[in-house]
Amino acid sequence: FVASCIILMCHNALFDDGESDYSMERRMKTAWSHFYLWCSSTGQRPQSIRSFTRDKLHFKRGSFPYVSCKGSDTVLLLKWLIFIIELTRKSVENASLKQTLGVMLLGARSGLVFTQ
């Protein structure tokens, strides 16, 4: 779920930051920067994940992406997803994408409840 959300947000240019490089790799790198900054600002640190890449998100054609990490990192990722989705959803104008983000938000909140 987490990897799919990150990839979907990257695919929909939600991590574009004014760069002229619109590659998925650059968008995943920017997403990682957002996650790491959020962790730093909340006084937390991921234990087993060090970046978002195609390999680390198991993002291959014909398969479902996933994050292979410690449970504590999954909790951090879910909390960050809630934060970043709430933040970006406000500025999204596309109704379909806004609805998809709403479903992702519900999934992240539900996953977090499940872990508590």
Secondary structure, DSSP 8 states (H G I E B T S, - for coil): -HHHHHHHHHHTTTT--S-S---HHHHHHHHHHHHHHHHHHTT---SS-----TTTTT--TTS-------HHHHHHHHHHHHHHHHHHHTT---HHHHHHHHHHHHHHHHHHHHH-
